[in-house]
């Protein structure tokens, strides 16, 4: 795989749910913030439908709190929730507008998002939320740069932003990779472990064991050659 671009300062992580970034991008985010790059997160939902047996009214605030802790573990303090309904995302103009608004507000050099395809691995179906959201992000990057698609954003003080140079997609068909150090891998582990209640609902296995398996799956088992892979789209 080719190396990811390094000549940038600001990235915006756009995800559908709490834990989406932690399952694929956290070690790269930790590496970037450790280099002094600025990274912000915007999530479409609070993940309120994600914990079996826990009503959304209780699950949503809990998962937001876990996401804030997950962000802190990798050096991110800018986190926004768009309050879309978990499990029921649709490919609408409203969603594209809100994502374009976030891009114009933050004005990143690059965007990180999730797999928009029907599968995320052979024999592994990708959720409808992920498919809808990933496609919406790719469209919103273009929308954010176009003065005529959502002119109301400029009227609200958010002029077009054509500065997004790349979109990096996690859990997809990798083309590029970010080398990550041991400290970044440890931060990624802490970031995923911050979703403690969510992981407890997924499996009776210890939270650390689940998180370590996932982080090693993403970065590779060899710490000396650890990396995070992305599918890169140039804009």
N, C-alpha and C positions, 0 to 999 in steps of 0.2 A: 504494500500500500504506500501511497505517496504521503509526505508529511502535510499536516494541516497548515494553513497560513499562520504566520506568527506576527506579521506586521500590522497589528490592529490594537485598539485600546478598549473598545466597549462591545460587549455581547449581551444579547437578550435571549433568555431561555423561556420559550413558550411551550407549555405543557397542558394536557387536559386535566390531570388529577394530581393531588399530592402523591408522592413516591415515584411518579413517572421519571423525573430527572435522576432520582437516586438509583433507579434500576439500570441506567445506562450511561449517564454523563457525569456523575458526581466527581469522580477522580480527575477528569479533565477540568471541571470547574475549579476544583481545589488547586490544581496546578496553575491555572490561569490567575486566580486571585493571589496565589503566592508570588506570582511574577509582577503583581501590581496592576493587573488588568481589572476593569470594572465589569461586574456581571450582575444583572438583575433578573428576577423571575416574575413571570405572569402566568397564572393558572386559570383555566376556564372554569373549573368547578372546585368545590371543597371536598370532593370525594365522599359525600355524605351517604351514598348508597353502597359503600364499599366494605362495610363490616357486618357480617351476618349476625342477626340477633340484637344489633344495636340500632335503635331508630335514628333516622337521618337528623332529627333535631339535636340529638346527643352526639352523633358521629361527626357531623360537620365541624362544630367548634373544636372537637378533639383532634380531628385530622388537620385542621388549620394550625393548631398549636404544635403538632408533631412536625408539620412542614416548616414552621418557623425555626424549630430546633434543628431540623435537617439543613436548612439554609445556613444557619449560624456555624454549623460544623465545617462548612466548606468556604467560609468567609464571605457570605452573601447576606446583606442586610436590607435589600430592596426587594420586597415581595408583595404582589398584588393578586387578589382573587377577583375574578369577573362575575362570579355568582350565577353561572349557568347551571342547569340541572344535571347532576351526575347520572350518567347512563342514558341520557336522552339528548345528546348533542345533535344538532342538525346543521347541515351546510347552508347557512342562511347569510343574507347580506348583513344582518345585524352582527353576527359573529365576525364576519370579515371586517366590518367597520370598527368593531371594538379592538380587534387585533391590529388593524392599521393605525388606530388611535394610539395604541401602546407603542408601536414602532416609531411613530412620529414624535411621541412624547420623549421616549428614551434615546432615539437617534443612534442606534447601534451600527457598528461596522459589520457585525455578523449576527446571525440568528441560529439558535439551536432548538430543534423540535423533535417530534417523534415520528415513528414509522406510519406512513399513510396508506400502506399497501394492505391487501386482504390477509396476508400472513406475515408473521414476524420470524418464522423459521419453518422449514419443511414440516408439514403436518400440524402446525401451530396457528390457529385462527387468530387474527388480530381483531380487537373489539371495534365495534362501530364508532364509539367515541374517538378512538385513536385514528381511524381512517378519516372520519369527518374533520377532526381537528387538524391533522397533518396537512390535508389538502387545503384547508382554509388558511393555514399559515402561509403556505407557498403562494396562494393567491393574494393574501394580505400584504406580503412583501412588495408585490407589484402595485397593489392599491395604494400603499403608503407613498410610493414615488410618483403617482399620477395625480396631477392637480384637478382632474375633471371627474374622477370616480366618486369621491366623497368630499365635495367642495365645502360641506358644512364643517369639516374638521379644520380647514384653513380659516374659516370664519370664526371658529372658536379659539384661534391663536396657535394652531398646530399646522404649520406649512408642510408641504411635501418633503419627504426624506428619501432621496435616491442613493443614500450612502451605504445601504446594505450590500456588501460585496459577495457574501456567501451565506448559504443556509446549510447547516450541518444536521443530518438526520441520524438519530440513534436507532439501534435495533432494526437495521434495515439491510441494505446490500453494500457493505463497506467498501470505500475507495481510498480513504485517507485515515491517518492515525495520529494521535497525540501521545508522545512518550510521557509517562507520569512516574514521579519518584515515589519512594516508599512512604514518605510523609503524606503525599496526596492520596495514596491508596488507603492509609489509615484514616484519613479524614473522610474518605468516601464510605468506609465501613461505619464510622460513627454516624454519618449522615443517614445511611439506610437504617441503622439500628434505632435512630430517633423515631421511626415509624413503629414503635414497639407494639402498641395495641393492634394496629393493622396486621403486623406479622404474626402476632399471637392468634389472631382469628384465622389466618391462612393455614397454619400448621401447628401441631403440638411440639414440634422441634424447637430447641432453644433459639431465641431471636438472633443471638450472635452467630450461631451455626448457619441459619438461613441466610443472614446478611453476608457472611464470609463466602459462602458458596456462590452467591450472586456476583459479588465484587470480583472474585477470582475468575468467574465465567467471562466477565467483561474485560478485565485487565490482563488476563493470563495468569497462570500459576507461578511463573518465574518473576519475582519482584525486580530482578535486575533488568528484565526486558519488558516491564509492564507498559501497556499502552491502552488507549481507548480509541475504538474505531468508529468512524462516521461515514455516511454516504454524503458526499459534498456536492451541492448544486451551486454553480457560480451564477450570479445575477448580472 
